[in-house]
Amino acid sequence: MSVAIENFVKAIYKNDNNDSNDTKPGNIAKKLGISNAAATDMAKKLASKNLLQYEKYQALQLTDEGTKMALNVIRKHRLWEALLFKLFDMSLHEIHRESELLEHATSNFLADRISEYLGNPKFDPHGDPIPNANGEITTIDTSMALSNTQEGKTYVISRLMSDDKEFFDFCALNGLKYGNPILVSKQFSKNKMTQITINNNNIVLNEDFTNIIYVNEI
């Protein structure tokens, strides 16, 4: 399959698994940086290949075959992120950017070898689950958005759900890293802000950050 097709089904899958997005062609077009017309044309094309279900003005739904393709691409992407992070200590943005290119040129054989080399990891450095070779995510997600946490409780960062360079630069500067503990000092519900303590530093985050930083209670 072409890079464009793989990116399209991947975008549908990721939007469908993110509460803040839906899978209408216009939203997929925005995510991929293409026109609405191009997204609609692609949706019709993939519907004819039995990769998704298309109805005018409705959200797009992947078929089982389309979901399998999306998870296969995501598996390769996240394995590359884990490998690049381990070998070169690249930033979270850098590993994402390079993996976007490498995922499409990776055979299933190579993906399996990378997984074996890494010890068959369940998560990538962002905290995103890595599908297994059968296209299955075997982990149970019990995390919550930082915006939904309670004051006075300590949590561990479990997922950084972004591909934005400035977000990752901010996280790196302030120790917001997968696996690091944080204390929720204060929830400013009216202003939709959260004060946290990490590495003895107090930081106030707005909802743009607290909605994409996921944590688990310790």
TIRO-2110 file (N, C-alpha, C; in Angstrom, 1 decimal):
// TIRO-2110
0.8, -1.2, 0.0, N, 1, A
0.0, 0.0, 0.0, CA, 1, A
0.9, 1.3, 0.0, C, 1, A
0.3, 2.3, -0.5, N, 2, A
1.1, 3.6, -0.6, CA, 2, A
1.2, 4.3, 0.8, C, 2, A
2.1, 5.2, 0.9, N, 3, A
2.3, 5.9, 2.1, CA, 3, A
1.0, 6.7, 2.4, C, 3, A
0.4, 7.3, 1.4, N, 4, A
-0.8, 8.1, 1.6, CA, 4, A
-2.0, 7.2, 2.2, C, 4, A
-2.1, 6.0, 1.7, N, 5, A
-3.1, 5.1, 2.2, CA, 5, A
-2.9, 4.7, 3.7, C, 5, A
-1.6, 4.4, 3.9, N, 6, A
-1.3, 4.0, 5.3, CA, 6, A
-1.5, 5.1, 6.3, C, 6, A
-1.1, 6.3, 5.9, N, 7, A
-1.3, 7.5, 6.8, CA, 7, A
-2.8, 7.8, 7.0, C, 7, A
-3.6, 7.6, 6.0, N, 8, A
-5.0, 7.9, 6.1, CA, 8, A
-5.7, 6.9, 7.1, C, 8, A
-5.4, 5.6, 6.9, N, 9, A
-6.1, 4.7, 7.9, CA, 9, A
-5.5, 4.9, 9.3, C, 9, A
-4.2, 5.2, 9.4, N, 10, A
-3.6, 5.5, 10.7, CA, 10, A
-4.3, 6.7, 11.4, C, 10, A
-4.5, 7.7, 10.6, N, 11, A
-5.2, 8.9, 11.1, CA, 11, A
-6.6, 8.6, 11.6, C, 11, A
-7.3, 7.8, 10.8, N, 12, A
-8.7, 7.5, 11.3, CA, 12, A
-8.6, 6.7, 12.6, C, 12, A
-7.7, 5.7, 12.6, N, 13, A
-7.6, 4.9, 13.9, CA, 13, A
-7.3, 5.8, 15.1, C, 13, A
-6.3, 6.6, 14.9, N, 14, A
-5.9, 7.5, 16.0, CA, 14, A
-7.0, 8.5, 16.5, C, 14, A
-7.7, 9.1, 15.5, N, 15, A
-8.7, 10.0, 15.8, CA, 15, A
-9.9, 9.2, 16.5, C, 15, A
-10.2, 8.0, 16.1, N, 16, A
-11.2, 7.2, 16.6, CA, 16, A
-11.0, 6.8, 18.1, C, 16, A
-9.7, 6.8, 18.4, N, 17, A
-9.3, 6.4, 19.8, CA, 17, A
-8.9, 7.6, 20.7, C, 17, A
-9.2, 8.8, 20.2, N, 18, A
-9.0, 10.0, 20.9, CA, 18, A
-10.3, 10.8, 21.1, C, 18, A
-10.7, 10.9, 22.4, N, 19, A
-12.0, 11.5, 22.7, CA, 19, A
-12.2, 12.9, 22.1, C, 19, A
-11.2, 13.6, 21.9, N, 20, A
-11.3, 15.0, 21.4, CA, 20, A
-11.4, 15.1, 19.9, C, 20, A
-11.4, 14.0, 19.2, N, 21, A
-11.5, 14.1, 17.7, CA, 21, A
-12.5, 13.1, 17.2, C, 21, A
-13.0, 13.4, 16.0, N, 22, A
-13.8, 12.4, 15.3, CA, 22, A
-13.2, 12.1, 14.0, C, 22, A
-13.9, 11.2, 13.2, N, 23, A
-13.3, 10.7, 12.0, CA, 23, A
-14.0, 11.2, 10.7, C, 23, A
-14.7, 12.3, 10.8, N, 24, A
-15.3, 12.8, 9.6, CA, 24, A
-14.2, 13.2, 8.6, C, 24, A
-14.4, 13.1, 7.3, N, 25, A
-13.3, 13.5, 6.4, CA, 25, A
-12.6, 14.8, 6.6, C, 25, A
-13.4, 15.8, 7.0, N, 26, A
-12.8, 17.1, 7.3, CA, 26, A
-11.8, 17.1, 8.4, C, 26, A
-12.0, 16.3, 9.4, N, 27, A
-11.1, 16.2, 10.5, CA, 27, A
-9.9, 15.4, 10.2, C, 27, A
-10.1, 14.4, 9.3, N, 28, A
-8.9, 13.6, 8.9, CA, 28, A
-8.1, 14.5, 7.9, C, 28, A
-8.7, 15.3, 7.1, N, 29, A
-8.0, 16.2, 6.2, CA, 29, A
-7.2, 17.2, 7.0, C, 29, A
-7.7, 17.8, 8.1, N, 30, A
-7.0, 18.7, 8.9, CA, 30, A
-5.8, 18.0, 9.5, C, 30, A
-6.0, 16.8, 10.0, N, 31, A
-4.9, 16.1, 10.7, CA, 31, A
-3.7, 15.8, 9.7, C, 31, A
-4.1, 15.5, 8.5, N, 32, A
-3.1, 15.1, 7.5, CA, 32, A
-2.5, 16.3, 6.6, C, 32, A
-3.2, 17.5, 6.8, N, 33, A
-2.8, 18.6, 6.0, CA, 33, A
-3.1, 18.6, 4.6, C, 33, A
-4.3, 18.0, 4.3, N, 34, A
-4.8, 17.9, 2.9, CA, 34, A
-6.1, 18.6, 2.8, C, 34, A
-6.6, 18.7, 1.6, N, 35, A
-7.9, 19.4, 1.4, CA, 35, A
-9.1, 18.5, 1.7, C, 35, A
-10.2, 19.0, 2.0, N, 36, A
-11.4, 18.2, 2.3, CA, 36, A
-11.8, 17.3, 1.1, C, 36, A
-11.6, 17.9, -0.1, N, 37, A
-12.0, 17.2, -1.3, CA, 37, A
-11.0, 15.9, -1.4, C, 37, A
-9.7, 16.1, -1.1, N, 38, A
-8.8, 15.0, -1.2, CA, 38, A
-9.1, 14.0, -0.2, C, 38, A
-9.5, 14.4, 1.0, N, 39, A
-9.9, 13.4, 2.0, CA, 39, A
-11.1, 12.6, 1.6, C, 39, A
-12.1, 13.3, 1.0, N, 40, A
-13.3, 12.6, 0.6, CA, 40, A
-13.0, 11.6, -0.5, C, 40, A
-12.1, 12.0, -1.5, N, 41, A
-11.8, 11.1, -2.6, CA, 41, A
-11.0, 9.9, -2.1, C, 41, A
-10.1, 10.1, -1.1, N, 42, A
-9.4, 9.0, -0.6, CA, 42, A
-10.3, 8.0, 0.2, C, 42, A
-11.3, 8.6, 0.9, N, 43, A
-12.2, 7.8, 1.7, CA, 43, A
-13.0, 6.9, 0.7, C, 43, A
-13.5, 7.5, -0.4, N, 44, A
-14.2, 6.7, -1.4, CA, 44, A
-13.4, 5.6, -2.0, C, 44, A
-12.1, 5.9, -2.3, N, 45, A
-11.2, 4.9, -2.8, CA, 45, A
-11.0, 3.8, -1.9, C, 45, A
-10.8, 4.1, -0.6, N, 46, A
-10.5, 3.0, 0.4, CA, 46, A
-11.7, 2.2, 0.7, C, 46, A
-12.9, 2.9, 0.6, N, 47, A
-14.1, 2.1, 0.8, CA, 47, A
-14.3, 1.0, -0.3, C, 47, A
-13.8, 1.4, -1.5, N, 48, A
-13.9, 0.4, -2.6, CA, 48, A
-12.9, -0.8, -2.4, C, 48, A
-11.9, -0.5, -1.5, N, 49, A
-10.9, -1.6, -1.2, CA, 49, A
-11.2, -2.3, 0.1, C, 49, A
-12.4, -2.0, 0.6, N, 50, A
-12.9, -2.6, 1.9, CA, 50, A
-12.0, -2.3, 3.1, C, 50, A
-11.4, -1.1, 3.1, N, 51, A
-10.6, -0.7, 4.2, CA, 51, A
-11.4, 0.2, 5.2, C, 51, A
-12.4, 0.8, 4.7, N, 52, A
-13.3, 1.6, 5.6, CA, 52, A
-14.7, 1.7, 5.0, C, 52, A
-15.6, 2.2, 5.9, N, 53, A
-17.0, 2.4, 5.5, CA, 53, A
-17.2, 3.9, 5.3, C, 53, A
-17.7, 4.3, 4.1, N, 54, A
-17.9, 5.7, 3.8, CA, 54, A
-19.4, 6.0, 3.6, C, 54, A
-19.9, 7.0, 4.2, N, 55, A
-21.3, 7.5, 4.0, CA, 55, A
-21.1, 9.0, 4.0, C, 55, A
-21.7, 9.7, 3.0, N, 56, A
-21.6, 11.2, 2.9, CA, 56, A
-22.0, 11.8, 4.2, C, 56, A
-21.2, 12.8, 4.7, N, 57, A
-21.4, 13.6, 5.9, CA, 57, A
-21.3, 12.8, 7.2, C, 57, A
-20.9, 11.5, 7.1, N, 58, A
-20.8, 10.7, 8.3, CA, 58, A
-19.3, 10.4, 8.7, C, 58, A
-19.1, 10.1, 9.9, N, 59, A
-17.7, 9.7, 10.3, CA, 59, A
-17.3, 8.5, 9.6, C, 59, A
-16.0, 8.4, 9.4, N, 60, A
-15.4, 7.2, 8.7, CA, 60, A
-15.2, 6.1, 9.7, C, 60, A
-15.4, 4.9, 9.3, N, 61, A
-15.2, 3.8, 10.2, CA, 61, A
-14.3, 2.7, 9.4, C, 61, A
-13.2, 2.3, 10.1, N, 62, A
-12.4, 1.3, 9.5, CA, 62, A
-13.0, 0.0, 9.5, C, 62, A
-12.8, -0.8, 8.5, N, 63, A
-13.2, -2.2, 8.6, CA, 63, A
-12.2, -3.0, 9.4, C, 63, A
-12.4, -4.3, 9.6, N, 64, A
-11.4, -5.1, 10.3, CA, 64, A
-10.1, -5.1, 9.5, C, 64, A
-10.2, -5.1, 8.2, N, 65, A
-9.0, -5.1, 7.4, CA, 65, A
-8.2, -3.7, 7.5, C, 65, A
-9.0, -2.7, 7.5, N, 66, A
-8.4, -1.3, 7.7, CA, 66, A
-7.8, -1.1, 9.0, C, 66, A
-8.5, -1.6, 10.1, N, 67, A
-7.9, -1.6, 11.4, CA, 67, A
-6.6, -2.3, 11.5, C, 67, A
-6.6, -3.5, 10.9, N, 68, A
-5.4, -4.3, 10.9, CA, 68, A
-4.2, -3.6, 10.3, C, 68, A
-4.5, -2.9, 9.1, N, 69, A
-3.4, -2.1, 8.5, CA, 69, A
-3.0, -1.0, 9.3, C, 69, A
-3.9, -0.3, 10.0, N, 70, A
-3.5, 0.9, 10.8, CA, 70, A
-2.6, 0.4, 12.0, C, 70, A
-3.0, -0.7, 12.6, N, 71, A
-2.2, -1.1, 13.8, CA, 71, A
-0.9, -1.7, 13.3, C, 71, A
-0.8, -2.2, 12.1, N, 72, A
0.5, -2.6, 11.7, CA, 72, A
1.5, -1.5, 11.4, C, 72, A
0.9, -0.4, 10.9, N, 73, A
1.8, 0.8, 10.7, CA, 73, A
2.1, 1.4, 12.1, C, 73, A
1.2, 1.5, 13.0, N, 74, A
1.4, 2.1, 14.3, CA, 74, A
2.5, 1.2, 15.0, C, 74, A
2.4, -0.1, 14.9, N, 75, A
3.4, -1.0, 15.5, CA, 75, A
4.8, -0.6, 15.1, C, 75, A
5.0, -0.5, 13.8, N, 76, A
6.3, -0.2, 13.2, CA, 76, A
6.8, 1.2, 13.7, C, 76, A
5.9, 2.2, 13.7, N, 77, A
6.2, 3.5, 14.1, CA, 77, A
6.7, 3.5, 15.6, C, 77, A
6.0, 2.9, 16.4, N, 78, A
6.3, 2.9, 17.9, CA, 78, A
7.5, 2.1, 18.2, C, 78, A
7.7, 1.0, 17.4, N, 79, A
9.0, 0.2, 17.6, CA, 79, A
10.2, 1.0, 17.2, C, 79, A
10.1, 1.8, 16.1, N, 80, A
11.2, 2.6, 15.7, CA, 80, A
11.4, 3.7, 16.7, C, 80, A
10.4, 4.3, 17.3, N, 81, A
10.6, 5.3, 18.3, CA, 81, A
11.3, 4.7, 19.5, C, 81, A
11.0, 3.5, 19.9, N, 82, A
11.6, 2.9, 21.1, CA, 82, A
13.1, 2.6, 20.7, C, 82, A
13.4, 2.2, 19.5, N, 83, A
14.8, 1.9, 19.1, CA, 83, A
15.6, 3.1, 19.0, C, 83, A
15.1, 4.2, 18.4, N, 84, A
15.8, 5.4, 18.2, CA, 84, A
16.1, 6.0, 19.6, C, 84, A
15.1, 6.0, 20.5, N, 85, A
15.3, 6.5, 21.8, CA, 85, A
16.4, 5.8, 22.6, C, 85, A
16.4, 4.5, 22.4, N, 86, A
17.4, 3.6, 23.2, CA, 86, A
18.8, 3.8, 22.6, C, 86, A
18.9, 3.8, 21.3, N, 87, A
20.3, 3.9, 20.7, CA, 87, A
20.9, 5.2, 20.7, C, 87, A
20.1, 6.3, 20.4, N, 88, A
20.6, 7.6, 20.2, CA, 88, A
20.2, 8.6, 21.2, C, 88, A
19.3, 8.3, 22.1, N, 89, A
18.8, 9.2, 23.1, CA, 89, A
18.3, 10.5, 22.4, C, 89, A
17.6, 10.3, 21.3, N, 90, A
17.0, 11.4, 20.6, CA, 90, A
15.8, 12.0, 21.4, C, 90, A
15.4, 13.2, 21.1, N, 91, A
14.3, 13.8, 21.8, CA, 91, A
13.0, 13.1, 21.4, C, 91, A
11.9, 13.3, 22.1, N, 92, A
10.6, 12.7, 21.8, CA, 92, A
10.1, 13.2, 20.5, C, 92, A
10.3, 14.5, 20.2, N, 93, A
9.9, 15.0, 18.9, CA, 93, A
10.7, 14.4, 17.7, C, 93, A
12.0, 14.3, 17.9, N, 94, A
12.9, 13.7, 16.9, CA, 94, A
12.6, 12.3, 16.6, C, 94, A
12.3, 11.5, 17.6, N, 95, A
12.0, 10.1, 17.3, CA, 95, A
10.6, 9.9, 16.6, C, 95, A
9.7, 10.8, 16.9, N, 96, A
8.4, 10.8, 16.2, CA, 96, A
8.6, 11.2, 14.7, C, 96, A
9.4, 12.2, 14.5, N, 97, A
9.6, 12.7, 13.1, CA, 97, A
10.2, 11.7, 12.3, C, 97, A
11.3, 11.0, 12.8, N, 98, A
12.0, 10.0, 12.0, CA, 98, A
11.2, 8.8, 11.8, C, 98, A
10.4, 8.4, 12.8, N, 99, A
9.6, 7.2, 12.7, CA, 99, A
8.5, 7.3, 11.7, C, 99, A
8.0, 8.6, 11.5, N, 100, A
7.0, 8.8, 10.5, CA, 100, A
7.5, 8.4, 9.1, C, 100, A
8.8, 8.5, 8.9, N, 101, A
9.4, 8.2, 7.6, CA, 101, A
9.7, 6.7, 7.6, C, 101, A
10.3, 6.2, 8.7, N, 102, A
10.7, 4.8, 8.7, CA, 102, A
9.6, 3.8, 8.7, C, 102, A
8.5, 4.1, 9.3, N, 103, A
7.4, 3.1, 9.4, CA, 103, A
6.9, 2.6, 8.1, C, 103, A
7.0, 3.4, 7.0, N, 104, A
6.5, 3.0, 5.7, CA, 104, A
7.5, 2.1, 4.9, C, 104, A
8.7, 2.1, 5.3, N, 105, A
9.7, 1.3, 4.6, CA, 105, A
10.2, 0.1, 5.4, C, 105, A
9.4, -0.3, 6.4, N, 106, A
9.8, -1.4, 7.3, CA, 106, A
8.9, -2.6, 7.0, C, 106, A
9.6, -3.7, 6.8, N, 107, A
8.9, -5.0, 6.6, CA, 107, A
8.4, -5.6, 7.9, C, 107, A
7.5, -6.5, 7.9, N, 108, A
7.1, -7.1, 9.1, CA, 108, A
8.2, -7.9, 9.7, C, 108, A
9.1, -8.5, 8.9, N, 109, A
10.3, -9.2, 9.4, CA, 109, A
11.2, -8.3, 10.2, C, 109, A
11.5, -7.1, 9.7, N, 110, A
12.3, -6.2, 10.4, CA, 110, A
11.7, -5.7, 11.7, C, 110, A
10.3, -5.4, 11.6, N, 111, A
9.6, -5.0, 12.8, CA, 111, A
9.7, -6.0, 13.9, C, 111, A
9.6, -7.3, 13.5, N, 112, A
9.7, -8.4, 14.5, CA, 112, A
11.1, -8.5, 15.1, C, 112, A
12.1, -8.2, 14.3, N, 113, A
13.5, -8.3, 14.8, CA, 113, A
13.8, -7.1, 15.7, C, 113, A
13.2, -5.9, 15.4, N, 114, A
13.4, -4.8, 16.3, CA, 114, A
12.7, -5.0, 17.6, C, 114, A
11.5, -5.6, 17.6, N, 115, A
10.8, -5.9, 18.8, CA, 115, A
11.6, -6.9, 19.7, C, 115, A
12.1, -7.9, 19.1, N, 116, A
12.9, -8.9, 19.8, CA, 116, A
14.2, -8.3, 20.4, C, 116, A
14.9, -7.4, 19.7, N, 117, A
16.1, -6.7, 20.2, CA, 117, A
15.7, -5.9, 21.4, C, 117, A
14.6, -5.3, 21.4, N, 118, A
14.2, -4.4, 22.5, CA, 118, A
13.5, -5.2, 23.7, C, 118, A
13.3, -6.5, 23.5, N, 119, A
12.7, -7.2, 24.6, CA, 119, A
11.2, -7.2, 24.5, C, 119, A
10.7, -7.0, 23.3, N, 120, A
9.2, -7.0, 23.0, CA, 120, A
8.5, -6.0, 24.0, C, 120, A
8.9, -4.7, 23.8, N, 121, A
8.3, -3.7, 24.7, CA, 121, A
6.8, -3.5, 24.5, C, 121, A
6.1, -3.2, 25.6, N, 122, A
4.6, -2.9, 25.6, CA, 122, A
4.3, -1.5, 25.3, C, 122, A
5.3, -0.6, 25.5, N, 123, A
5.0, 0.9, 25.4, CA, 123, A
6.2, 1.5, 24.7, C, 123, A
5.9, 2.6, 24.0, N, 124, A
7.0, 3.4, 23.4, CA, 124, A
7.4, 4.5, 24.4, C, 124, A
8.4, 5.3, 24.0, N, 125, A
8.9, 6.3, 25.0, CA, 125, A
7.9, 7.4, 25.3, C, 125, A
6.8, 7.5, 24.5, N, 126, A
5.7, 8.5, 24.8, CA, 126, A
4.7, 7.9, 25.8, C, 126, A
4.8, 6.6, 26.0, N, 127, A
3.8, 5.9, 26.8, CA, 127, A
2.7, 5.3, 26.0, C, 127, A
2.8, 5.4, 24.7, N, 128, A
1.8, 4.8, 23.8, CA, 128, A
2.0, 3.3, 23.7, C, 128, A
0.9, 2.5, 23.7, N, 129, A
1.0, 1.0, 23.6, CA, 129, A
1.5, 0.6, 22.3, C, 129, A
2.3, -0.4, 22.3, N, 130, A
2.8, -1.0, 21.0, CA, 130, A
2.0, -2.3, 20.7, C, 130, A
1.3, -2.3, 19.5, N, 131, A
0.6, -3.5, 19.2, CA, 131, A
1.6, -4.7, 18.9, C, 131, A
1.1, -5.9, 19.2, N, 132, A
2.0, -7.0, 19.0, CA, 132, A
2.0, -7.4, 17.5, C, 132, A
2.6, -8.5, 17.1, N, 133, A
2.8, -8.9, 15.7, CA, 133, A
1.4, -9.3, 15.1, C, 133, A
0.4, -9.6, 16.0, N, 134, A
-0.9, -9.9, 15.5, CA, 134, A
-1.8, -8.7, 15.4, C, 134, A
-1.3, -7.6, 15.6, N, 135, A
-2.1, -6.3, 15.6, CA, 135, A
-3.0, -6.2, 16.8, C, 135, A
-2.5, -6.7, 17.9, N, 136, A
-3.3, -6.6, 19.2, CA, 136, A
-2.6, -5.7, 20.2, C, 136, A
-3.4, -4.9, 20.9, N, 137, A
-2.9, -4.2, 22.0, CA, 137, A
-3.3, -4.9, 23.3, C, 137, A
-2.3, -5.5, 23.9, N, 138, A
-2.6, -6.4, 25.0, CA, 138, A
-2.6, -5.7, 26.4, C, 138, A
-2.3, -4.4, 26.4, N, 139, A
-2.3, -3.7, 27.7, CA, 139, A
-3.6, -3.1, 28.0, C, 139, A
-3.9, -2.9, 29.3, N, 140, A
-5.2, -2.3, 29.7, CA, 140, A
-4.9, -0.8, 30.1, C, 140, A
-5.6, 0.1, 29.5, N, 141, A
-5.3, 1.5, 29.7, CA, 141, A
-6.1, 2.0, 30.9, C, 141, A
-5.5, 2.3, 32.0, N, 142, A
-6.2, 2.8, 33.2, CA, 142, A
-5.8, 4.2, 33.5, C, 142, A
-5.2, 4.9, 32.5, N, 143, A
-4.7, 6.3, 32.7, CA, 143, A
-5.8, 7.3, 32.6, C, 143, A
-5.6, 8.5, 33.1, N, 144, A
-6.5, 9.6, 33.0, CA, 144, A
-5.8, 10.8, 32.6, C, 144, A
-6.5, 11.8, 32.1, N, 145, A
-5.9, 13.1, 31.7, CA, 145, A
-5.6, 13.8, 33.0, C, 145, A
-4.5, 14.5, 33.0, N, 146, A
-4.1, 15.3, 34.2, CA, 146, A
-5.1, 16.3, 34.6, C, 146, A
-6.0, 16.7, 33.7, N, 147, A
-7.0, 17.7, 34.0, CA, 147, A
-8.1, 17.0, 34.9, C, 147, A
-8.2, 15.7, 34.9, N, 148, A
-9.2, 15.0, 35.7, CA, 148, A
-8.7, 14.4, 37.0, C, 148, A
-7.5, 14.8, 37.4, N, 149, A
-6.9, 14.3, 38.7, CA, 149, A
-7.3, 15.1, 39.9, C, 149, A
-7.0, 14.5, 41.0, N, 150, A
-7.5, 15.1, 42.3, CA, 150, A
-6.3, 15.8, 43.0, C, 150, A
-6.6, 16.9, 43.7, N, 151, A
-5.6, 17.7, 44.4, CA, 151, A
-5.1, 16.8, 45.6, C, 151, A
-3.8, 17.0, 45.8, N, 152, A
-3.1, 16.3, 46.9, CA, 152, A
-2.7, 14.9, 46.6, C, 152, A
-3.0, 14.4, 45.4, N, 153, A
-2.6, 13.0, 45.1, CA, 153, A
-1.3, 13.0, 44.2, C, 153, A
-0.6, 11.9, 44.3, N, 154, A
0.6, 11.7, 43.5, CA, 154, A
0.3, 10.7, 42.4, C, 154, A
0.8, 11.1, 41.2, N, 155, A
0.5, 10.2, 40.0, CA, 155, A
1.9, 10.0, 39.3, C, 155, A
1.9, 9.1, 38.4, N, 156, A
3.0, 8.8, 37.5, CA, 156, A
2.6, 9.1, 36.1, C, 156, A
3.5, 9.8, 35.3, N, 157, A
3.2, 10.1, 34.0, CA, 157, A
3.2, 8.8, 33.1, C, 157, A
2.1, 8.5, 32.4, N, 158, A
1.9, 7.3, 31.7, CA, 158, A
1.8, 7.5, 30.2, C, 158, A
1.6, 8.8, 29.8, N, 159, A
1.4, 9.0, 28.3, CA, 159, A
1.5, 10.5, 28.0, C, 159, A
2.2, 10.8, 26.9, N, 160, A
2.3, 12.2, 26.4, CA, 160, A
1.7, 12.2, 25.0, C, 160, A
0.5, 12.6, 24.9, N, 161, A
-0.3, 12.4, 23.6, CA, 161, A
-0.2, 13.6, 22.7, C, 161, A
1.0, 13.7, 22.1, N, 162, A
1.2, 14.9, 21.2, CA, 162, A
2.3, 14.5, 20.2, C, 162, A
2.4, 15.3, 19.1, N, 163, A
3.5, 15.2, 18.2, CA, 163, A
4.1, 16.6, 18.0, C, 163, A
3.8, 17.5, 18.9, N, 164, A
4.2, 18.9, 18.8, CA, 164, A
5.6, 19.1, 19.4, C, 164, A
6.5, 19.8, 18.6, N, 165, A
7.8, 20.0, 19.1, CA, 165, A
7.9, 20.8, 20.3, C, 165, A
7.2, 21.9, 20.3, N, 166, A
7.2, 22.8, 21.5, CA, 166, A
6.7, 22.2, 22.8, C, 166, A
5.7, 21.3, 22.6, N, 167, A
5.2, 20.6, 23.8, CA, 167, A
6.3, 19.7, 24.3, C, 167, A
7.0, 18.9, 23.5, N, 168, A
8.0, 18.0, 23.9, CA, 168, A
9.2, 18.8, 24.5, C, 168, A
9.5, 19.9, 23.9, N, 169, A
10.6, 20.7, 24.4, CA, 169, A
10.3, 21.2, 25.8, C, 169, A
9.1, 21.6, 26.0, N, 170, A
8.6, 22.1, 27.4, CA, 170, A
8.7, 20.9, 28.4, C, 170, A
8.2, 19.7, 27.9, N, 171, A
8.3, 18.6, 28.8, CA, 171, A
9.7, 18.2, 29.2, C, 171, A
10.6, 18.3, 28.2, N, 172, A
12.0, 17.9, 28.5, CA, 172, A
12.6, 18.9, 29.5, C, 172, A
12.3, 20.2, 29.4, N, 173, A
12.9, 21.2, 30.2, CA, 173, A
12.4, 21.1, 31.7, C, 173, A
11.2, 20.5, 31.8, N, 174, A
10.5, 20.5, 33.2, CA, 174, A
10.4, 19.1, 33.7, C, 174, A
11.1, 18.1, 33.1, N, 175, A
11.1, 16.8, 33.7, CA, 175, A
9.8, 16.0, 33.5, C, 175, A
8.9, 16.5, 32.6, N, 176, A
7.7, 15.8, 32.3, CA, 176, A
7.9, 14.6, 31.4, C, 176, A
8.2, 13.5, 31.9, N, 177, A
8.7, 12.4, 31.2, CA, 177, A
8.0, 11.1, 31.6, C, 177, A
7.7, 10.2, 30.6, N, 178, A
7.1, 9.0, 30.9, CA, 178, A
7.7, 8.2, 32.0, C, 178, A
6.9, 7.9, 33.0, N, 179, A
7.4, 7.2, 34.2, CA, 179, A
7.8, 8.1, 35.4, C, 179, A
7.8, 9.4, 35.2, N, 180, A
8.2, 10.3, 36.3, CA, 180, A
6.9, 10.6, 37.2, C, 180, A
7.1, 10.7, 38.5, N, 181, A
6.0, 11.0, 39.4, CA, 181, A
5.8, 12.5, 39.5, C, 181, A
4.5, 12.8, 39.7, N, 182, A
4.2, 14.2, 39.9, CA, 182, A
3.1, 14.3, 41.0, C, 182, A
3.1, 15.4, 41.8, N, 183, A
2.1, 15.7, 42.8, CA, 183, A
1.2, 16.8, 42.2, C, 183, A
-0.1, 16.5, 42.3, N, 184, A
-1.1, 17.5, 41.9, CA, 184, A
-1.4, 18.4, 43.1, C, 184, A
-0.8, 19.6, 43.0, N, 185, A
-1.0, 20.5, 44.1, CA, 185, A
-2.3, 21.2, 44.2, C, 185, A
-2.8, 21.7, 43.0, N, 186, A
-4.0, 22.5, 43.0, CA, 186, A
-4.7, 22.3, 41.6, C, 186, A
-6.0, 22.2, 41.7, N, 187, A
-6.8, 22.2, 40.5, CA, 187, A
-7.6, 23.6, 40.4, C, 187, A
-7.3, 24.4, 39.4, N, 188, A
-8.1, 25.6, 39.3, CA, 188, A
-9.2, 25.4, 38.2, C, 188, A
-10.3, 24.8, 38.7, N, 189, A
-11.3, 24.3, 37.8, CA, 189, A
-12.0, 25.4, 37.0, C, 189, A
-12.2, 26.6, 37.6, N, 190, A
-12.8, 27.7, 36.9, CA, 190, A
-11.9, 28.2, 35.7, C, 190, A
-10.6, 28.2, 35.9, N, 191, A
-9.7, 28.7, 34.8, CA, 191, A
-9.1, 27.5, 34.1, C, 191, A
-9.5, 26.3, 34.4, N, 192, A
-9.0, 25.1, 33.7, CA, 192, A
-7.5, 25.0, 33.7, C, 192, A
-6.9, 25.1, 34.9, N, 193, A
-5.5, 25.1, 35.0, CA, 193, A
-5.2, 24.1, 36.2, C, 193, A
-4.0, 23.5, 36.1, N, 194, A
-3.5, 22.6, 37.1, CA, 194, A
-2.1, 22.9, 37.6, C, 194, A
-2.0, 23.0, 38.9, N, 195, A
-0.6, 23.2, 39.5, CA, 195, A
0.0, 21.8, 39.9, C, 195, A
1.2, 21.5, 39.4, N, 196, A
1.8, 20.3, 39.8, CA, 196, A
3.2, 20.6, 40.4, C, 196, A
3.7, 19.6, 41.2, N, 197, A
5.0, 19.7, 41.7, CA, 197, A
5.8, 18.5, 41.2, C, 197, A
6.9, 18.8, 40.5, N, 198, A
7.8, 17.7, 40.0, CA, 198, A
9.2, 18.2, 40.2, C, 198, A
10.0, 17.3, 40.7, N, 199, A
11.4, 17.5, 41.0, CA, 199, A
11.6, 18.8, 41.8, C, 199, A
10.7, 18.9, 42.8, N, 200, A
10.7, 20.1, 43.7, CA, 200, A
10.4, 21.4, 43.1, C, 200, A
9.9, 21.4, 41.9, N, 201, A
9.5, 22.6, 41.1, CA, 201, A
8.0, 22.6, 41.0, C, 201, A
7.4, 23.8, 41.2, N, 202, A
6.0, 24.0, 41.0, CA, 202, A
5.7, 24.6, 39.6, C, 202, A
4.8, 23.9, 38.8, N, 203, A
4.5, 24.3, 37.5, CA, 203, A
2.9, 24.4, 37.4, C, 203, A
2.5, 25.5, 36.7, N, 204, A
1.0, 25.6, 36.4, CA, 204, A
0.8, 25.4, 34.9, C, 204, A
-0.1, 24.4, 34.6, N, 205, A
-0.3, 24.0, 33.2, CA, 205, A
-1.8, 24.3, 32.9, C, 205, A
-2.0, 24.8, 31.6, N, 206, A
-3.4, 25.0, 31.2, CA, 206, A
-3.9, 23.8, 30.5, C, 206, A
-5.2, 23.8, 30.2, N, 207, A
-5.8, 22.6, 29.7, CA, 207, A
-5.3, 22.1, 28.3, C, 207, A
-4.6, 23.0, 27.6, N, 208, A
-3.9, 22.5, 26.4, CA, 208, A
-2.9, 21.4, 26.7, C, 208, A
-2.3, 21.5, 27.9, N, 209, A
-1.3, 20.5, 28.3, CA, 209, A
-2.0, 19.4, 29.1, C, 209, A
-2.8, 19.8, 30.1, N, 210, A
-3.4, 18.8, 31.0, CA, 210, A
-4.3, 17.8, 30.3, C, 210, A
-4.8, 18.2, 29.1, N, 211, A
-5.7, 17.2, 28.4, CA, 211, A
-4.9, 16.2, 27.5, C, 211, A
-3.6, 16.4, 27.4, N, 212, A
-2.8, 15.5, 26.6, CA, 212, A
-1.7, 14.8, 27.4, C, 212, A
-1.6, 15.2, 28.7, N, 213, A
-0.7, 14.5, 29.6, CA, 213, A
-1.5, 13.5, 30.4, C, 213, A
-1.2, 12.2, 30.3, N, 214, A
-2.0, 11.2, 31.0, CA, 214, A
-1.2, 10.6, 32.1, C, 214, A
-1.9, 10.2, 33.2, N, 215, A
-1.2, 9.7, 34.4, CA, 215, A
-1.9, 8.6, 35.0, C, 215, A
-1.3, 7.8, 35.8, N, 216, A
-1.9, 6.8, 36.6, CA, 216, A
-1.6, 7.1, 38.1, C, 216, A
-2.6, 6.9, 38.9, N, 217, A
-2.4, 7.1, 40.4, CA, 217, A
-1.4, 6.1, 40.9, C, 217, A
-0.6, 6.6, 41.8, N, 218, A
0.4, 5.7, 42.4, CA, 218, A
-0.2, 5.0, 43.7, C, 218, A
END
